[in-house]
Amino acid sequence: MAQSNPYYQNSAQSGGYQYGTQPNVAGPPPQGYNMKDQYRGNQPPMTAPNYPPSTVNGYNNYPQRGYSPNTQPPPQPGYSPNTQPPPQNTMNGPPVSAGYYSNTYPKSAPNPAMPPYSQSQFTPPKSNSPLPNAPQRNSPQPQPNVSNGPHAPSRPPPSMGTSYSSAPPPNVHQNPYQTGTAGYPSNIGPTSHAPPPNVPQSFPNQTSQHGHSLPPPPLPGQQLSAPPSAQPAPPPLPGQQYVPPNPLAAPPLPQPSGAPQAPMTQPPQTNAYQFNGPPPTGSSINRQPGPQPQYPGSLPQPNQQPLSHAMGRMNLSEAERPINLMQEKRLLPPHKHVETPLRFETTADQGMLVPPNRKNCNPSVFCPTLKAVPHTQNLLGKVKLPFGLIIHPFKDLSSLPVISAGTIVRCKRCRTYINPFVSFLQERKWRCNMCFMVNDTAEEFLHHPVTKTYGEPHTRPECTNSTIEFIAPQEYMLRPPQPAVYLFLMDVSHSAIESGYLQIVCDSLLDHLDHMPGDGRTRIGFLTYNGTVHFYRLSEGLSQPQMIIVSDIDDVFIPTPENLLVNLRESKSLVQDLLHQLPLLHTVDAEGEIDTYSALGAALEVGKKLIGASGGRVTVFQQAIPSIGPGMLKKREDPNARAGEQSTTALNPSTDYYKKLALDCSAQQVAIDFFFFNSQYIDIATLSCASRFSAGDMHYYPSLHTVHNPVEAERLGRDLERYLSRKIGFESVMRIRCTKGLAIHTFHGNFFVRSTDLLSLANINPDAGYAVNLSIEDPLTDLSAVCFQAALLYTTSKGERRIRVHTLCIPVVKTPAEVFNSVDCVAVISLLSKMAVDRSVTASVSDAREALMNAMVDPLKSYKETLPQGMTTAGVYVPKSLRLLPLYIQCLLKHRAFRTGISTRLDDRVFAMINFKMQPALYQMLDLHPDLYRVDDLNDEVKLVISDYSAPWQSG
């Protein structure tokens, strides 16, 4: 019986075939042989074939029955080792016998552990024809490749210190013309090697001390078969690997009849099975022309391609090894992965000053979709991956260096801020990493502000921190810094009052008045509206607030120029009184009538007039669709078509009134934030333009009601706590720069684009995210790295002008494999979702879904083309960096922004799309693929106390 191969016990790792039993033979069986006997162990006697057997140095190339390693080998007819070797049948790689391509296959019952082959599975080419798509070698003597028999290719040589057992190589036929057949098993990992010392390039015929002709010594990676007439070796003991006998040892002399024979021992593995390098070249193996038989006990000859593919994978690291999604069971990491900044060290010429710390920007702040940039646009097109940046510029950071300097060092040509990736040619000269211009170092920059040293500009904080904040001098101010101004607009129509939201908002404002960002100049004001607009005077001399009603909403005006926006500190008591009274003022009007109208457009117009002179933030709480006055809207949703294809027109704004209003607000440094909590359609696609083009923020609480939907009411209270107390930046702009040769062509987020690389942001908050698409205009062949820089200029709530600078440097690569192994899957999904939103509103949701599917299939197809041909015939192979891409794409397709066939309200779909456009990647992934926490190992003894609530915690 053939020895069981420990490599192929798991069928899931071997293309679906069961291994471990006698492998299926690859050639025609000898005459008179029944394949069923192979599994019964009662093999019938064989008849000699009609063709002479192929020999190598006097030994048959196939084992014969009746041979014992302790007996004299039988004489070999037909060929003498001292004569001229017969011509060999060469192909690509080792010589292959023509019998391998015979179309005659046994008709007996197949091996139950292996499915039978059919003509459709394997259509062999003509005899002596090279394998398809394989270049012919020019060497007159092809490299030998023998493993446990002359017709089987060798396994890749093991790495240093690794020894293989005598298990045969994979016994799987692979049809070079038929895809989908089993290839080289993926569970056999590649290994790396060094050249073996003292390995001869060719082996002359050797003779033992008894005069017998011996086979050549084993080649690297070669496994030896037993000599002719070998009896089956005893099975190995438990935990023991079978090792063939030493082929160079002379066979023992014949024993007298009845004399006990020495037991066959298993010699230790010698260096013949341990190699440190690739096999030698130039050796020859002599074969007899004609078809070569294969008998039970011999190994069939598999395709040569799996070997070369495995050899090509030997030098792959763990991060570069492809993953088969059809076999990998655990793709999600057991613990949440925290991305660390990419370290990219550049070598400096002799005499140059290199900053001591060149760590990149935090990936949660500034992250590329590709951590290695293709050197040409053609290579970028081959990998089929989106190339862009995900930016979270105003993120809350635990530590942020703040520099106060009279002079901020910048490049004279491109105005890039000095950063850790510039090169100091000498202490008074530095080269820009964006445009490569050489600049002079300012005298002030030669002094270190912390160590008080002189002449080491490359050690300053600006050159050792990828994220840094400058206190801007006077030259960065067009006007004195504005104060923090907050204006609240509240919908008090009948449906809004019935929902109970007003009480939640007023209670949150009362709790956080002291925590709102600002200083002694902070100002605040309130407006309410239904069919009319209500103003509230909060002057110091009043004992209680006064309400002024303006009913002319078509031409709304400010009834009094003063005391509508008041200083928060000076009028805090009146503000608190107003917040206590507001929920009770608008239950019903004085005549007992119910007002169901909503004049949102008029309220926004007058709000812009109120704070337009100074700038600030307008917060709108909207529950009903605007139904009167300027900006009134009509319902466009068909409730019966929610599960079908919704028209592209409904996803786009119905009027440009709110967009024009937003652009006017952005010019006056006013941002509009929306809180939606409607139970009916209010056309968020149109109303959102007021926030999108003024750099505002949006929140959505569908069907909020304090009694019927308390979950959304509780969420509104938590979000208001964050919203009212988080930091804020006013009158800000952001510019993104990149290395020469790259170009920015698309922006994503809430902003107004002033120029090709300048975004106008009336307000900036820590929860706002942005993204850009990049293209490669000029080849980057001469560059080893490219850099990106995002500079955010803003005014703090304390009235201080600051510049926050983020710098990113990533290497340039020239092969698709390097690009695939450096993909940030989360950044790719974040950018793809924003691009899919644009496709939905310009084409259709179906087109966006198809584009998402193509965005998943095309990169995987391109990656498969980079792998050795035939290695990935069974399964779906992806790089480790993209192992979660199909999962995230599936989450996108099931998200309410892109799903079809499920009833989805139009406002829900539109807000989900807008949320994708304006959210940072971290927040977006929580919505797309939330974290899962284990709850079956919680321990009541360890509790987590939050406010008045206590929750069990994990015992570990």
Residue pairs with C-beta under 8 A, 6 or more apart in sequence:
1 22
1 41
1 232
1 235
2 21
2 22
2 23
2 232
2 297
3 166
3 167
3 233
3 235
3 236
3 242
4 20
4 21
5 19
5 20
5 167
5 168
6 165
6 167
6 241
7 19
7 167
7 170
7 185
7 187
7 188
8 14
8 17
8 19
8 20
8 170
8 171
8 185
9 19
9 20
10 187
11 17
11 18
11 19
12 327
13 185
13 186
13 187
13 327
14 170
14 172
14 182
14 185
14 187
15 172
15 181
15 182
15 183
15 185
15 873
15 874
15 875
16 182
16 874
17 113
17 114
17 115
17 172
17 182
18 113
18 114
19 113
19 114
19 170
19 171
20 113
21 39
21 111
21 113
21 114
22 38
22 39
22 111
22 296
23 114
23 168
23 171
23 299
23 300
24 110
24 111
24 114
24 117
24 171
24 173
24 300
25 35
25 106
25 294
25 295
25 296
25 298
25 300
26 100
26 151
26 173
26 294
26 300
26 301
26 302
27 97
27 99
27 100
27 102
27 291
27 292
27 293
27 294
27 300
27 301
28 99
28 102
28 104
28 105
28 106
28 291
28 293
29 35
29 106
29 294
29 295
29 296
30 46
30 47
30 49
30 293
30 295
31 46
31 47
31 49
32 44
32 45
32 46
32 47
33 43
33 44
33 46
33 295
33 296
34 44
34 108
35 106
35 108
35 109
35 110
36 108
36 109
37 43
37 44
37 296
38 111
38 296
39 111
43 65
43 296
46 65
46 295
49 293
51 288
51 290
51 291
51 293
52 77
52 78
52 79
52 288
52 290
53 60
53 61
53 62
53 78
53 288
53 292
53 293
54 60
54 61
54 97
54 150
54 287
54 288
54 290
54 292
55 61
55 76
55 78
55 79
55 286
55 288
56 150
56 215
56 216
56 285
56 286
56 287
57 81
57 205
57 206
57 213
57 214
57 215
57 216
57 286
58 76
58 79
58 80
58 81
58 205
58 213
58 215
59 73
59 76
59 213
59 215
59 227
59 228
60 76
60 228
61 149
61 150
61 151
61 287
61 292
62 149
62 150
62 151
62 292
62 293
62 294
62 295
62 298
63 149
63 225
63 226
63 227
63 228
63 229
63 230
63 295
63 297
63 298
64 228
64 229
64 230
64 295
65 229
65 231
65 297
66 229
66 231
67 73
67 74
67 226
67 227
67 228
67 229
67 230
67 231
68 229
68 230
68 231
69 226
69 227
69 230
69 231
69 245
69 251
69 264
70 251
70 252
70 255
70 261
70 262
70 264
71 229
71 251
71 252
71 254
72 212
72 251
72 253
72 254
73 212
73 227
73 228
73 229
73 251
74 228
74 229
76 228
78 288
79 86
79 288
81 205
81 213
82 205
85 284
85 286
86 286
86 287
86 288
86 289
87 289
88 95
88 284
88 285
88 286
88 287
88 289
89 95
89 96
89 97
89 98
89 128
89 287
89 289
90 142
91 128
91 129
91 130
91 131
91 304
92 130
92 131
92 134
92 135
92 136
92 137
92 304
93 131
93 134
93 137
93 142
93 143
93 145
93 153
93 304
93 307
93 308
94 142
94 143
94 144
94 145
94 146
94 153
94 285
94 304
95 142
95 285
95 287
96 151
96 301
96 304
97 151
97 287
97 291
97 292
97 301
98 127
98 128
98 289
98 290
98 291
98 292
99 290
99 291
99 292
99 293
99 294
100 124
100 151
100 292
100 301
101 124
101 125
101 126
101 127
101 129
102 124
102 291
103 119
103 124
105 117
110 116
117 173
120 178
121 175
121 178
121 181
122 173
122 175
122 178
122 181
123 175
123 177
123 178
124 175
125 132
125 176
125 177
130 136
131 176
131 303
131 304
131 305
132 176
132 177
133 176
133 869
134 304
134 305
139 281
139 282
141 281
141 282
141 283
141 284
143 279
143 280
143 281
143 283
144 219
144 222
144 279
144 283
144 284
144 285
145 153
145 154
145 219
145 221
145 279
145 304
145 307
146 152
146 153
146 154
146 219
146 222
146 223
146 285
147 153
147 154
147 155
147 168
147 169
147 221
147 222
147 223
147 299
148 166
148 168
148 169
148 223
148 224
148 225
148 244
148 299
149 225
149 298
149 299
150 225
150 285
150 287
151 292
151 294
151 298
151 299
151 300
151 301
152 168
152 169
152 299
152 300
152 301
152 302
153 169
153 301
153 302
153 304
153 307
154 169
154 219
154 220
154 221
154 222
154 223
154 279
154 307
155 164
155 169
155 188
155 221
155 223
155 307
155 310
156 190
156 191
156 221
156 307
156 310
156 311
156 314
157 191
157 193
157 220
157 221
157 275
157 277
157 278
157 279
158 164
158 191
158 193
158 274
158 275
159 191
159 192
159 193
159 276
159 314
160 192
160 193
160 194
160 276
161 274
162 191
162 274
163 269
163 273
163 274
164 223
164 273
165 241
165 242
165 243
166 223
166 241
166 242
166 243
166 244
166 273
167 241
167 242
168 223
168 299
169 223
169 299
169 302
169 307
170 184
170 185
170 188
170 302
170 306
171 299
171 300
171 302
172 181
172 182
172 183
172 184
172 185
172 302
172 306
173 181
173 182
173 300
173 302
173 303
174 181
174 182
174 183
174 302
174 303
174 305
174 306
174 870
174 873
175 181
175 303
176 303
176 305
176 870
179 873
180 873
180 874
181 873
181 874
182 873
182 874
183 305
183 306
183 309
183 870
183 871
183 872
183 873
183 874
184 305
184 306
184 307
184 309
184 310
184 870
184 871
186 324
186 327
186 875
188 310
189 313
189 321
190 310
190 311
190 312
190 313
190 314
190 315
190 316
191 314
192 314
192 315
193 275
193 276
193 277
193 278
193 314
194 276
194 277
195 276
195 277
195 278
196 220
196 275
196 276
196 277
196 280
197 276
199 220
199 277
199 280
200 217
200 280
200 283
201 280
201 281
201 282
201 283
202 282
202 283
202 284
203 216
203 217
203 283
205 213
205 214
205 216
206 213
206 214
206 215
206 216
206 217
206 248
207 213
207 214
208 214
208 248
208 249
208 250
208 251
209 250
210 250
210 251
210 253
212 250
212 251
214 247
214 248
214 250
215 224
215 227
215 247
216 283
217 247
217 248
217 272
218 224
218 247
218 272
218 273
219 279
219 280
219 283
220 275
220 277
220 278
220 279
220 280
221 275
221 279
222 272
222 279
223 244
223 273
224 244
224 247
224 272
225 244
225 298
225 299
226 233
226 244
226 245
227 247
227 251
230 297
232 297
233 242
233 244
233 264
234 264
235 242
236 242
236 266
240 266
242 266
243 266
243 267
243 268
243 269
243 273
245 264
245 267
246 267
246 270
252 262
255 261
294 300
294 301
303 870
305 868
305 869
305 870
305 871
306 870
306 871
308 868
309 867
309 868
309 869
309 870
309 871
310 871
312 868
312 871
313 321
313 868
313 871
318 880
319 821
319 880
319 881
320 817
320 821
320 879
320 880
321 880
322 863
322 867
322 872
322 877
322 878
322 879
322 880
323 331
323 877
323 878
323 879
323 880
323 883
324 872
324 875
324 876
324 877
325 331
325 875
325 876
325 877
325 878
325 883
325 886
326 874
326 875
326 876
327 875
328 883
331 883
331 884
331 887
332 884
336 931
339 363
339 364
339 367
339 824
340 363
341 359
341 360
341 361
341 362
341 363
341 466
342 360
342 363
342 371
342 810
343 358
343 359
343 360
344 358
344 360
344 785
344 809
344 810
344 811
345 358
346 354
346 358
346 421
346 423
346 784
346 785
346 809
348 354
348 423
351 425
351 426
352 423
352 424
352 425
353 423
353 424
353 425
353 426
353 427
353 456
353 457
353 458
354 423
354 424
354 458
355 420
355 421
355 422
355 458
355 459
355 463
355 464
356 458
356 459
356 464
357 420
357 464
357 465
358 420
358 421
358 809
359 420
359 466
360 466
360 807
360 808
360 809
360 810
361 466
361 467
361 806
361 807
361 808
362 397
362 466
362 467
363 824
364 392
364 395
364 920
364 921
364 922
365 391
365 392
365 393
365 395
365 397
365 467
365 806
366 389
366 390
366 391
366 392
366 393
366 467
366 788
366 790
366 806
366 807
366 808
367 389
367 390
367 391
367 824
367 826
367 827
367 921
368 387
368 388
368 389
368 390
368 788
368 808
368 810
368 824
368 827
369 385
369 386
369 387
369 388
369 389
369 390
369 823
369 824
369 827
369 828
369 831
370 385
370 387
370 810
370 819
370 822
370 823
370 824
371 810
371 822
371 823
371 824
372 810
372 811
372 812
372 813
372 818
372 819
372 821
372 822
373 387
373 742
373 776
373 780
373 786
373 810
373 811
373 812
373 813
374 380
374 383
374 387
374 776
374 780
374 812
374 813
374 814
374 819
375 779
375 780
375 781
375 783
375 812
375 813
375 814
376 776
376 779
376 780
376 781
377 775
377 776
377 777
379 814
379 816
379 819
380 387
380 775
380 776
380 819
382 816
382 862
383 816
383 819
383 820
383 859
383 862
383 863
384 855
384 858
384 859
384 861
384 862
385 819
385 823
385 828
385 859
386 773
386 828
386 831
386 832
386 835
386 855
387 773
387 774
387 775
387 776
388 746
388 771
388 772
388 773
388 774
388 827
388 831
389 736
389 771
389 772
389 774
389 788
389 808
390 769
390 770
390 771
390 827
390 830
390 831
390 920
390 921
391 736
391 769
391 770
391 771
391 772
391 790
391 806
392 768
392 769
392 770
392 920
392 921
392 922
393 734
393 764
393 768
393 770
393 790
393 792
393 804
393 806
394 727
394 729
394 764
394 765
394 766
394 768
394 792
394 794
394 804
395 766
395 920
396 726
396 727
396 766
397 467
400 467
400 468
400 469
400 804
401 461
401 465
401 467
401 468
401 469
402 468
402 469
402 470
402 471
402 802
403 449
403 461
403 462
403 468
403 469
403 470
403 471
404 470
404 471
405 444
405 449
405 470
405 471
406 444
406 473
407 442
407 444
407 445
407 473
408 417
408 470
408 472
408 473
408 803
409 417
409 418
409 439
409 441
409 442
409 445
409 462
410 416
410 417
410 418
411 418
411 432
411 434
411 435
411 437
411 439
412 437
412 439
413 432
413 435
413 437
414 432
414 434
414 435
414 437
414 737
415 737
416 432
416 433
416 434
416 435
416 737
416 789
417 462
417 470
417 789
417 791
417 803
417 805
417 807
418 430
418 445
418 462
418 463
419 433
419 462
419 463
419 466
419 787
419 789
419 805
419 807
420 463
420 464
420 465
420 466
420 807
420 809
421 433
421 785
421 787
421 807
421 809
422 430
422 431
422 432
422 433
422 463
423 430
423 431
423 433
424 430
424 431
424 441
424 457
424 458
425 431
425 438
427 441
427 446
427 455
427 456
427 457
428 440
428 441
428 446
429 438
429 439
429 440
429 441
430 438
430 439
430 441
430 457
431 437
431 438
431 439
432 438
432 439
433 739
433 787
433 809
434 737
434 738
434 739
434 740
434 787
434 789
435 740
436 740
441 457
445 457
445 460
446 454
446 455
446 456
446 457
447 453
447 454
448 454
448 456
448 459
448 460
449 460
449 461
450 461
451 459
453 459
457 463
461 468
462 468
466 806
466 807
466 808
467 804
467 805
467 806
467 807
468 804
468 805
469 802
469 803
469 804
469 805
470 802
470 803
470 805
471 800
471 801
471 802
472 793
472 801
472 802
472 803
476 793
476 801
476 803
477 801
481 730
481 795
481 796
481 799
481 800
481 801
482 614
482 615
482 616
482 669
482 730
482 731
482 795
482 799
483 518
483 519
483 521
483 522
483 523
483 614
483 799
484 516
484 517
484 518
484 519
484 521
484 522
484 523
484 616
484 728
484 730
484 797
485 522
485 523
485 524
485 565
485 611
485 614
485 615
485 616
485 617
486 516
486 522
486 523
486 524
486 525
486 616
486 617
486 619
487 524
487 525
487 526
487 527
487 565
487 607
487 610
487 611
487 616
487 617
487 618
487 619
488 505
488 509
488 524
488 525
488 526
488 527
488 619
488 621
489 527
489 528
489 529
489 600
489 603
489 604
489 607
489 618
489 619
489 620
489 621
490 496
490 502
490 505
490 526
490 527
490 528
490 529
490 582
490 621
491 528
491 529
491 530
491 598
491 600
491 620
491 621
491 622
491 623
491 624
492 502
492 528
492 529
492 530
492 534
492 585
492 586
492 595
493 530
493 531
493 595
493 596
493 597
493 598
493 623
493 624
494 530
494 594
494 595
494 596
495 596
495 623
495 624
495 679
495 680
496 502
496 598
496 621
496 623
496 624
497 586
497 587
498 705
499 623
499 677
499 679
499 704
499 705
499 706
500 705
500 706
500 707
500 713
501 621
501 623
501 677
501 704
501 706
501 713
501 716
502 582
502 583
502 586
502 621
503 583
503 706
504 706
504 713
504 716
504 717
504 720
505 621
505 716
505 720
506 579
506 580
506 582
506 583
507 717
508 717
508 720
508 721
508 724
509 579
509 720
509 724
510 576
510 579
510 580
511 721
512 720
512 721
512 724
512 725
513 568
513 572
513 575
513 576
515 724
515 725
516 522
516 568
516 724
516 725
517 725
517 726
517 727
517 728
517 797
518 568
518 797
518 798
519 797
519 798
519 799
520 567
520 569
521 567
521 799
522 567
522 568
522 569
522 797
523 565
523 566
523 567
523 568
523 614
523 616
524 565
524 566
524 568
524 575
525 536
525 538
525 564
525 565
525 566
525 610
525 611
526 536
526 578
526 582
527 533
527 534
527 535
527 536
527 603
527 606
527 607
528 534
528 536
528 582
528 586
529 598
529 599
529 600
529 602
529 603
530 586
530 595
530 596
530 597
530 598
530 599
531 551
531 553
531 595
531 596
531 597
531 598
531 599
531 628
532 549
532 550
532 551
532 553
532 595
532 599
533 549
533 550
533 553
533 556
533 599
533 602
533 603
533 606
534 547
534 548
534 549
534 550
535 547
535 548
535 549
535 550
535 558
535 559
535 560
535 564
536 545
536 546
536 547
536 548
536 564
536 578
537 545
537 546
537 547
537 548
537 560
537 563
537 564
538 545
538 563
538 564
538 566
538 571
538 574
538 575
538 578
539 562
539 563
539 566
539 571
539 574
540 570
540 571
540 574
542 574
544 574
544 577
544 581
545 574
545 577
545 578
545 581
547 585
548 559
548 560
550 556
550 557
550 559
550 606
553 599
553 602
553 628
553 629
553 630
554 602
554 629
554 630
556 602
556 603
556 605
556 606
556 629
557 606
558 564
558 606
558 609
558 610
564 610
565 610
565 611
566 574
566 575
568 575
588 594
589 595
596 624
596 627
597 627
597 628
598 622
598 623
598 624
598 625
598 626
598 627
598 628
599 626
599 628
599 629
600 620
600 622
600 626
600 629
600 631
600 687
601 626
601 629
601 630
601 631
601 632
601 657
601 658
601 661
602 629
602 630
602 631
603 620
604 618
604 620
604 631
604 658
604 661
604 672
604 690
605 630
605 661
607 618
608 618
608 661
608 664
608 665
608 668
608 670
611 618
611 670
612 665
612 668
612 670
613 668
615 668
615 669
615 670
615 730
615 731
615 762
616 669
616 670
616 671
616 730
617 670
617 671
617 673
617 728
617 763
618 665
618 670
618 671
618 672
618 673
619 673
619 675
620 672
620 673
620 674
620 675
620 690
621 675
621 677
622 674
622 675
622 676
622 677
622 678
622 682
622 687
623 676
623 677
623 678
623 682
624 678
624 680
624 682
625 633
625 635
625 678
625 680
625 681
625 682
625 683
626 632
626 633
626 682
626 687
627 633
630 657
631 655
631 657
631 658
631 661
633 654
633 655
633 682
633 683
633 686
633 687
634 654
635 681
635 683
636 649
636 650
636 654
636 681
636 683
636 906
637 650
637 681
637 905
637 906
637 907
642 903
642 904
642 905
642 906
643 900
643 901
643 902
643 903
643 904
644 900
645 844
645 845
645 846
645 900
646 845
646 906
646 909
648 840
648 841
648 842
648 843
648 844
650 685
650 906
651 685
651 840
651 841
651 845
651 906
651 909
651 910
651 913
652 685
652 841
653 659
653 685
653 686
653 688
653 689
654 683
654 685
654 686
655 686
656 689
658 686
658 687
658 689
658 690
659 689
659 690
659 693
661 690
662 672
662 689
662 690
662 691
662 692
662 693
662 694
662 696
662 752
663 693
663 694
663 752
665 671
665 672
665 690
665 694
665 762
666 693
666 694
666 695
666 752
666 760
666 762
668 762
669 730
669 731
669 762
670 694
670 762
671 691
671 694
671 695
671 696
671 697
671 761
671 762
671 763
672 690
672 691
672 694
672 696
673 691
673 696
673 697
673 698
673 699
673 723
674 687
674 688
674 690
674 691
674 696
674 697
674 698
674 699
675 698
675 699
675 701
675 716
676 682
676 684
676 687
676 698
676 699
676 700
676 701
676 907
676 911
677 700
677 701
677 702
677 703
677 704
677 712
677 716
678 702
678 703
678 907
679 702
679 703
679 704
679 705
681 905
681 906
681 907
682 907
683 907
684 700
684 907
684 910
684 911
684 914
685 906
685 910
688 698
688 910
688 911
688 914
690 696
691 697
691 698
691 750
692 750
692 914
692 917
692 918
693 750
693 751
693 752
694 750
694 752
694 762
694 763
695 732
695 750
695 751
695 752
695 760
695 761
695 762
695 763
695 764
695 768
696 750
696 762
696 763
697 723
697 750
697 763
697 765
697 767
697 768
697 918
698 911
698 914
698 915
698 918
699 716
699 719
699 723
700 907
700 911
700 915
701 712
701 713
701 715
701 716
702 712
702 905
702 907
702 908
703 709
703 712
704 712
704 713
704 716
705 712
705 713
706 713
722 767
726 765
726 766
726 767
727 765
727 766
727 796
727 797
728 763
728 764
728 765
728 797
729 761
729 763
729 764
729 765
729 792
729 794
729 795
729 796
729 797
730 762
730 763
730 794
730 795
730 796
730 797
731 762
731 794
731 795
732 761
732 762
732 763
732 764
732 792
732 793
732 794
732 795
733 754
733 758
733 759
733 760
733 761
733 792
733 793
733 794
734 751
734 758
734 759
734 761
734 764
734 770
734 790
734 791
734 792
734 793
735 757
735 758
735 759
735 790
735 791
736 744
736 757
736 759
736 772
736 788
736 789
736 790
737 757
737 788
737 789
737 790
737 791
738 744
738 774
738 786
738 787
738 788
738 789
739 780
739 783
739 786
739 787
739 788
740 778
741 776
741 777
741 778
741 779
741 780
741 783
741 786
742 774
742 775
742 776
742 777
742 780
742 786
743 774
743 775
743 776
743 777
744 756
744 757
744 772
744 773
744 774
745 773
745 774
745 775
746 772
746 773
747 753
747 759
747 770
747 771
747 772
748 770
748 771
748 772
748 773
748 831
748 834
748 917
749 759
749 768
749 769
749 770
749 771
749 917
749 918
750 768
750 917
750 918
751 759
751 760
751 761
751 770
752 759
752 760
753 759
753 760
754 760
759 770
761 794
764 792
764 794
767 919
767 920
767 923
768 918
768 920
769 918
769 919
769 920
769 921
769 923
769 924
771 830
771 831
771 834
773 831
773 835
780 786
780 812
781 814
783 812
784 811
784 812
785 809
785 810
785 811
785 812
786 809
786 810
786 812
787 807
787 808
787 809
788 807
788 808
788 809
789 805
789 806
789 807
789 808
790 805
790 806
791 803
791 804
791 805
791 806
792 803
792 804
792 805
793 801
793 802
793 803
794 801
794 802
794 804
795 801
795 802
796 802
813 819
813 822
815 866
816 862
816 863
816 865
816 866
817 866
820 859
820 863
820 866
820 879
820 881
820 882
821 879
821 880
821 881
822 881
823 879
823 881
823 882
824 881
825 881
825 882
825 883
825 884
825 885
825 888
826 888
826 921
826 925
827 921
828 882
828 885
829 885
829 888
829 889
829 892
829 921
829 925
829 928
830 921
830 924
830 925
832 852
832 855
832 889
832 892
833 892
833 897
833 916
833 924
833 928
834 916
834 917
835 851
836 848
836 849
836 851
836 852
836 892
836 897
836 898
836 916
837 848
837 897
837 913
837 914
837 916
837 917
839 847
839 848
839 851
840 847
840 848
840 897
840 898
840 913
841 913
845 898
845 900
846 900
848 898
849 893
849 898
849 900
852 889
852 892
852 893
852 898
853 889
853 893
855 889
856 885
856 886
856 889
859 882
859 885
860 876
860 877
860 878
860 882
860 885
863 877
863 878
863 879
863 882
864 872
864 877
867 877
878 885
878 886
887 929
888 928
888 929
891 928
891 929
892 898
892 928
893 899
895 912
895 927
895 928
896 904
896 908
896 909
896 912
897 909
897 912
897 913
897 915
897 916
915 924
915 927
916 924
919 927
934 954
937 954
937 955
937 956
938 952
938 953
938 954
938 955
939 952
939 953
939 954
939 955
940 952
941 955
942 952
942 953
942 954
942 955
943 950
943 951
943 952
943 953
944 950
944 951
944 952
944 953
945 951
